[in-house]
Amino acid sequence: SAMRHLLLVLLFSVSTLAVRQQAVGIEGKLMCGMKPASEVHVKLWDEDSGPDPDDVLDEGYTDKNGHFRLQGSETELTPIDPVFKVYHDCDDGIMPGQRKLKFKIPNSYISPGGVPKRFFQLGVLNLETIFPKEERNFL
């Protein structure tokens, strides 16, 4: 019937409206003092407070110049909460585990679809910096 058809169309449009693909990207360069921080593990996460689980959107390692570029997309009901994490041993002596840094990426850098329209430019970050509330990562 026409009524049933209308209901199905409405249901379908509500469900497609709710779940949307969102993309984000970040790039920058990591230093350890005067040296490029190469082979540093970096991850782009979607950290969810709601019902959606945390997801790794992309991960990789910095190149010999300390440069990295990560991008990923996620299809979710709620806006994604992109977070950039760095796991490193810069200025860490013989301490076990790794220093773990976490940066929130501004929501203005989230774009609809599967490819980020523009990358968040972290710039050059010296990992010697002591950040407040720094965490440690133990494998």
GROMACS elastic network, one bead per residue, 0.5 to 0.9 nm:
[ bonds ]
;  ai    aj funct       b0    kb
    1     4     6  0.53471   500
    1     5     6  0.62180   500
    1     6     6  0.86922   500
    2     5     6  0.50210   500
    2     6     6  0.61473   500
    2     7     6  0.86570   500
    3     6     6  0.51121   500
    3     7     6  0.62672   500
    3     8     6  0.87312   500
    4     7     6  0.50422   500
    4     8     6  0.62540   500
    4     9     6  0.86667   500
    5     8     6  0.51514   500
    5     9     6  0.62573   500
    5    10     6  0.86320   500
    6     9     6  0.50922   500
    6    10     6  0.61215   500
    6    11     6  0.85644   500
    7    10     6  0.50458   500
    7    11     6  0.60609   500
    7    12     6  0.84749   500
    8    11     6  0.50657   500
    8    12     6  0.60116   500
    8    13     6  0.85494   500
    9    12     6  0.51076   500
    9    13     6  0.61308   500
    9    14     6  0.85902   500
   10    13     6  0.52198   500
   10    14     6  0.61550   500
   10    15     6  0.86466   500
   11    14     6  0.52141   500
   11    15     6  0.62395   500
   11    16     6  0.87164   500
   12    15     6  0.52412   500
   12    16     6  0.62226   500
   12    17     6  0.84719   500
   13    16     6  0.52346   500
   13    17     6  0.59358   500
   13    18     6  0.85436   500
   14    17     6  0.50946   500
   14    18     6  0.61896   500
   14    19     6  0.89472   500
   15    18     6  0.51715   500
   15    19     6  0.65236   500
   16    19     6  0.55411   500
   16    20     6  0.71095   500
   17    20     6  0.67238   500
   17    77     6  0.85967   500
   18    76     6  0.77883   500
   18    77     6  0.51707   500
   18    78     6  0.78427   500
   19    75     6  0.61459   500
   19    76     6  0.50088   500
   19    78     6  0.76518   500
   20    74     6  0.80880   500
   20    75     6  0.51575   500
   20    76     6  0.56289   500
   20    77     6  0.64341   500
   20    78     6  0.83019   500
   20    79     6  0.86095   500
   20   112     6  0.74850   500
   20   113     6  0.77149   500
   21    73     6  0.66079   500
   21    74     6  0.55347   500
   21    76     6  0.65397   500
   21    77     6  0.89320   500
   21   111     6  0.86334   500
   21   112     6  0.59561   500
   21   113     6  0.50062   500
   21   114     6  0.62917   500
   22    72     6  0.84884   500
   22    73     6  0.53485   500
   22    74     6  0.55047   500
   22    75     6  0.61715   500
   22    76     6  0.77303   500
   22    79     6  0.77030   500
   22    80     6  0.70847   500
   22   110     6  0.63692   500
   22   111     6  0.56330   500
   22   113     6  0.52611   500
   22   114     6  0.62860   500
   22   115     6  0.80343   500
   22   116     6  0.80698   500
   23    71     6  0.73631   500
   23    72     6  0.56687   500
   23    74     6  0.65475   500
   23    75     6  0.87989   500
   23    80     6  0.86013   500
   23   109     6  0.84410   500
   23   110     6  0.56588   500
   23   111     6  0.52673   500
   23   112     6  0.61400   500
   23   113     6  0.60646   500
   23   114     6  0.53338   500
   23   115     6  0.54219   500
   23   117     6  0.81488   500
   24    44     6  0.88243   500
   24    57     6  0.87181   500
   24    70     6  0.84878   500
   24    71     6  0.57044   500
   24    72     6  0.57962   500
   24    73     6  0.63219   500
   24    74     6  0.89565   500
   24    82     6  0.72290   500
   24   105     6  0.86568   500
   24   109     6  0.62714   500
   24   110     6  0.50243   500
   24   111     6  0.64789   500
   24   112     6  0.89675   500
   24   114     6  0.85900   500
   24   115     6  0.72326   500
   24   117     6  0.80032   500
   24   118     6  0.79145   500
   24   119     6  0.70536   500
   24   120     6  0.80981   500
   25    44     6  0.81383   500
   25    69     6  0.73793   500
   25    70     6  0.55373   500
   25    72     6  0.64938   500
   25    73     6  0.87467   500
   25    82     6  0.89206   500
   25   105     6  0.89740   500
   25   109     6  0.76806   500
   25   110     6  0.81189   500
   25   115     6  0.83077   500
   25   116     6  0.58281   500
   25   117     6  0.85103   500
   25   118     6  0.71253   500
   25   120     6  0.61389   500
   25   121     6  0.88884   500
   26    44     6  0.81275   500
   26    68     6  0.81610   500
   26    69     6  0.58336   500
   26    70     6  0.54597   500
   26    71     6  0.64492   500
   26    84     6  0.79264   500
   26   105     6  0.81781   500
   26   118     6  0.85833   500
   26   121     6  0.60365   500
   26   122     6  0.69087   500
   27    67     6  0.75072   500
   27    68     6  0.55374   500
   27    70     6  0.63456   500
   27    71     6  0.86514   500
   27   119     6  0.65266   500
   27   120     6  0.63426   500
   27   121     6  0.53964   500
   27   122     6  0.60451   500
   27   123     6  0.75056   500
   28    66     6  0.82355   500
   28    67     6  0.57746   500
   28    68     6  0.57163   500
   28    69     6  0.67646   500
   28   120     6  0.84721   500
   28   121     6  0.58980   500
   28   124     6  0.59895   500
   28   125     6  0.77822   500
   29    36     6  0.78412   500
   29    37     6  0.81226   500
   29    62     6  0.78438   500
   29    65     6  0.75482   500
   29    66     6  0.51042   500
   29    68     6  0.62217   500
   29    69     6  0.89171   500
   29   122     6  0.75541   500
   29   123     6  0.61109   500
   29   125     6  0.62749   500
   29   126     6  0.86665   500
   30    35     6  0.89518   500
   30    36     6  0.62118   500
   30    37     6  0.53216   500
   30    38     6  0.77499   500
   30    40     6  0.83046   500
   30    62     6  0.76132   500
   30    65     6  0.81980   500
   30    67     6  0.63753   500
   30    68     6  0.80246   500
   30   123     6  0.83803   500
   30   124     6  0.57901   500
   30   126     6  0.60200   500
   30   127     6  0.66943   500
   31    34     6  0.66399   500
   31    35     6  0.56567   500
   31    38     6  0.80994   500
   31    65     6  0.84746   500
   31    66     6  0.62251   500
   31    67     6  0.89704   500
   31    90     6  0.86883   500
   31   124     6  0.70334   500
   31   125     6  0.59404   500
   31   127     6  0.59187   500
   31   128     6  0.80812   500
   32    35     6  0.52987   500
   32    36     6  0.59796   500
   32    37     6  0.52964   500
   32    66     6  0.89846   500
   32    90     6  0.57542   500
   32    91     6  0.74562   500
   32   125     6  0.83912   500
   32   126     6  0.54681   500
   32   127     6  0.51783   500
   32   128     6  0.58436   500
   32   129     6  0.89893   500
   33    36     6  0.78707   500
   33    37     6  0.86436   500
   33    90     6  0.84449   500
   33    91     6  0.85509   500
   33   126     6  0.59939   500
   33   127     6  0.71920   500
   33   128     6  0.61417   500
   33   129     6  0.89770   500
   34   126     6  0.83327   500
   35    38     6  0.87203   500
   35    65     6  0.85233   500
   35    66     6  0.85027   500
   36    63     6  0.87648   500
   36    64     6  0.69151   500
   36    65     6  0.52322   500
   36    67     6  0.81947   500
   36   126     6  0.88781   500
   37    40     6  0.63759   500
   37    62     6  0.71667   500
   37    63     6  0.81876   500
   37    64     6  0.74530   500
   37    65     6  0.71368   500
   37    67     6  0.82946   500
   37    88     6  0.86499   500
   37    90     6  0.77804   500
   37   126     6  0.86027   500
   37   127     6  0.79974   500
   38    41     6  0.89676   500
   38    61     6  0.74822   500
   38    62     6  0.51232   500
   38    63     6  0.52463   500
   38    65     6  0.62516   500
   38    67     6  0.77314   500
   39    60     6  0.87091   500
   39    61     6  0.50391   500
   39    63     6  0.60206   500
   39    64     6  0.70494   500
   39    66     6  0.75217   500
   40    60     6  0.81852   500
   40    61     6  0.50918   500
   40    62     6  0.52294   500
   40    63     6  0.81393   500
   40    66     6  0.77562   500
   40    86     6  0.73031   500
   40    87     6  0.66130   500
   40    88     6  0.58939   500
   40    89     6  0.84290   500
   41    59     6  0.74690   500
   41    60     6  0.59009   500
   41    62     6  0.68366   500
   41    85     6  0.84392   500
   41    86     6  0.61249   500
   41    87     6  0.54564   500
   41    88     6  0.69637   500
   42    58     6  0.86257   500
   42    59     6  0.56768   500
   42    60     6  0.55039   500
   42    61     6  0.57474   500
   42    62     6  0.73082   500
   42    68     6  0.79022   500
   42    70     6  0.83418   500
   42    84     6  0.73468   500
   42    85     6  0.57089   500
   42    87     6  0.64107   500
   42    88     6  0.87838   500
   43    56     6  0.69931   500
   43    57     6  0.77078   500
   43    58     6  0.59259   500
   43    60     6  0.65021   500
   43    61     6  0.85450   500
   43    70     6  0.76188   500
   43    83     6  0.82293   500
   43    84     6  0.58580   500
   43    85     6  0.51574   500
   43    86     6  0.66189   500
   43    87     6  0.85223   500
   44    55     6  0.86775   500
   44    56     6  0.59896   500
   44    57     6  0.54201   500
   44    58     6  0.51348   500
   44    59     6  0.59770   500
   44    60     6  0.89862   500
   44    70     6  0.66895   500
   44    71     6  0.73154   500
   44    72     6  0.76414   500
   44    82     6  0.68845   500
   44    83     6  0.58380   500
   44    85     6  0.64247   500
   45    54     6  0.70164   500
   45    55     6  0.56883   500
   45    57     6  0.54038   500
   45    58     6  0.71902   500
   45    59     6  0.85499   500
   45    72     6  0.89156   500
   45    81     6  0.79295   500
   45    82     6  0.56603   500
   45    83     6  0.50378   500
   45    84     6  0.62328   500
   45    85     6  0.75218   500
   46    53     6  0.84497   500
   46    54     6  0.55388   500
   46    55     6  0.51605   500
   46    56     6  0.63201   500
   46    57     6  0.65846   500
   46    74     6  0.80244   500
   46    80     6  0.59525   500
   46    81     6  0.51804   500
   46    83     6  0.60932   500
   46    84     6  0.88352   500
   47    52     6  0.87523   500
   47    53     6  0.75710   500
   47    55     6  0.67935   500
   47    56     6  0.86325   500
   47    80     6  0.74437   500
   47    81     6  0.54075   500
   47    82     6  0.63974   500
   47    83     6  0.65883   500
   48    51     6  0.73923   500
   48    52     6  0.58984   500
   48    53     6  0.60225   500
   48    54     6  0.53124   500
   48    55     6  0.82037   500
   48    78     6  0.89238   500
   48    80     6  0.72185   500
   48    81     6  0.63792   500
   48    82     6  0.89090   500
   49    52     6  0.74961   500
   49    53     6  0.82180   500
   49    54     6  0.83873   500
   49    81     6  0.86265   500
   50    53     6  0.78703   500
   50    78     6  0.81578   500
   52    55     6  0.86648   500
   52    76     6  0.75337   500
   52    77     6  0.82759   500
   52    78     6  0.83524   500
   55    74     6  0.82918   500
   56    59     6  0.72353   500
   56    72     6  0.85200   500
   57    70     6  0.84813   500
   57    71     6  0.70127   500
   57    73     6  0.62041   500
   57    74     6  0.71130   500
   57    82     6  0.86630   500
   58    70     6  0.59507   500
   58    71     6  0.59486   500
   58    72     6  0.55672   500
   58    73     6  0.86191   500
   59    70     6  0.66013   500
   59    71     6  0.84553   500
   60    68     6  0.77066   500
   60    69     6  0.83222   500
   60    70     6  0.73894   500
   61    66     6  0.86501   500
   61    67     6  0.85640   500
   61    68     6  0.68088   500
   62    65     6  0.74506   500
   62    67     6  0.51179   500
   62    69     6  0.82328   500
   63    66     6  0.51484   500
   63    67     6  0.54238   500
   63    68     6  0.66575   500
   64    67     6  0.74058   500
   65    68     6  0.89450   500
   67   124     6  0.88354   500
   69   119     6  0.86732   500
   70   119     6  0.88450   500
   71   115     6  0.77418   500
   71   116     6  0.71792   500
   71   119     6  0.81948   500
   72   114     6  0.73971   500
   72   115     6  0.72540   500
   72   116     6  0.77782   500
   73   112     6  0.89926   500
   73   113     6  0.76066   500
   73   114     6  0.54210   500
   73   115     6  0.69900   500
   73   116     6  0.80280   500
   74    80     6  0.74734   500
   74   113     6  0.89066   500
   74   114     6  0.77931   500
   75    78     6  0.89274   500
   75    80     6  0.85925   500
   75   113     6  0.88268   500
   75   114     6  0.89013   500
   76    79     6  0.70126   500
   76    80     6  0.71629   500
   77    80     6  0.86427   500
   78    81     6  0.89775   500
   79   107     6  0.85104   500
   79   110     6  0.85427   500
   80   107     6  0.82681   500
   80   110     6  0.78195   500
   81   104     6  0.76520   500
   81   105     6  0.76661   500
   81   106     6  0.86164   500
   81   107     6  0.74309   500
   81   110     6  0.88831   500
   82   103     6  0.87148   500
   82   104     6  0.62219   500
   82   105     6  0.55127   500
   82   106     6  0.78604   500
   82   107     6  0.78207   500
   82   110     6  0.81581   500
   83   102     6  0.66775   500
   83   103     6  0.55970   500
   83   105     6  0.56832   500
   84   101     6  0.80779   500
   84   102     6  0.56982   500
   84   103     6  0.51031   500
   84   104     6  0.63256   500
   84   105     6  0.69815   500
   85   100     6  0.68683   500
   85   101     6  0.54570   500
   85   103     6  0.64604   500
   85   104     6  0.88968   500
   86    99     6  0.79143   500
   86   100     6  0.55902   500
   86   101     6  0.50571   500
   86   102     6  0.66126   500
   86   103     6  0.87471   500
   87    98     6  0.59041   500
   87    99     6  0.57230   500
   87   101     6  0.66498   500
   87   136     6  0.84936   500
   87   137     6  0.73091   500
   88    92     6  0.84553   500
   88    97     6  0.88597   500
   88    98     6  0.53194   500
   88    99     6  0.52675   500
   88   100     6  0.65356   500
   88   101     6  0.83480   500
   88   127     6  0.80097   500
   89    92     6  0.51862   500
   89    93     6  0.78105   500
   89    94     6  0.89885   500
   89    95     6  0.85221   500
   89    97     6  0.80460   500
   89    98     6  0.53371   500
   89    99     6  0.60087   500
   89   100     6  0.89117   500
   89   127     6  0.87358   500
   90    93     6  0.80078   500
   90    98     6  0.86812   500
   90    99     6  0.79112   500
   90   127     6  0.60803   500
   90   128     6  0.62129   500
   91   127     6  0.78138   500
   91   128     6  0.58270   500
   92    95     6  0.59181   500
   92    96     6  0.86989   500
   92    98     6  0.78167   500
   92    99     6  0.75842   500
   92   128     6  0.87661   500
   93    96     6  0.89091   500
   95    98     6  0.77802   500
   96   136     6  0.88881   500
   96   137     6  0.88977   500
   96   138     6  0.74258   500
   97   136     6  0.64135   500
   97   137     6  0.54213   500
   97   139     6  0.68271   500
   98   135     6  0.85855   500
   98   136     6  0.55680   500
   98   137     6  0.51179   500
   98   138     6  0.66045   500
   98   139     6  0.86847   500
   99   134     6  0.71894   500
   99   135     6  0.62088   500
   99   137     6  0.62840   500
  100   134     6  0.64676   500
  100   135     6  0.51783   500
  100   136     6  0.52968   500
  100   137     6  0.59873   500
  101   131     6  0.78108   500
  101   133     6  0.89710   500
  101   134     6  0.62132   500
  101   135     6  0.68273   500
  101   136     6  0.85497   500
  102   134     6  0.81631   500
  102   135     6  0.86672   500
  104   107     6  0.88435   500
  105   108     6  0.84495   500
  105   109     6  0.72483   500
  105   110     6  0.86445   500
  105   120     6  0.72571   500
  106   109     6  0.59026   500
  106   110     6  0.77871   500
  106   120     6  0.81415   500
  107   110     6  0.54497   500
  107   111     6  0.88260   500
  108   111     6  0.78504   500
  109   116     6  0.77055   500
  109   117     6  0.79065   500
  109   118     6  0.66673   500
  109   119     6  0.69387   500
  109   120     6  0.63931   500
  110   116     6  0.69300   500
  110   117     6  0.81678   500
  110   118     6  0.85416   500
  111   114     6  0.82660   500
  111   115     6  0.75613   500
  111   116     6  0.55773   500
  111   117     6  0.60973   500
  111   118     6  0.81081   500
  112   115     6  0.78470   500
  112   116     6  0.77047   500
  112   117     6  0.84630   500
  113   116     6  0.76109   500
  115   118     6  0.88693   500
  116   119     6  0.66469   500
  120   123     6  0.89236   500
  121   124     6  0.89838   500
  122   125     6  0.74691   500
  125   128     6  0.87613   500
  125   129     6  0.82763   500
  126   129     6  0.59857   500
  127   130     6  0.77989   500
  130   134     6  0.77344   500
  131   134     6  0.56347   500
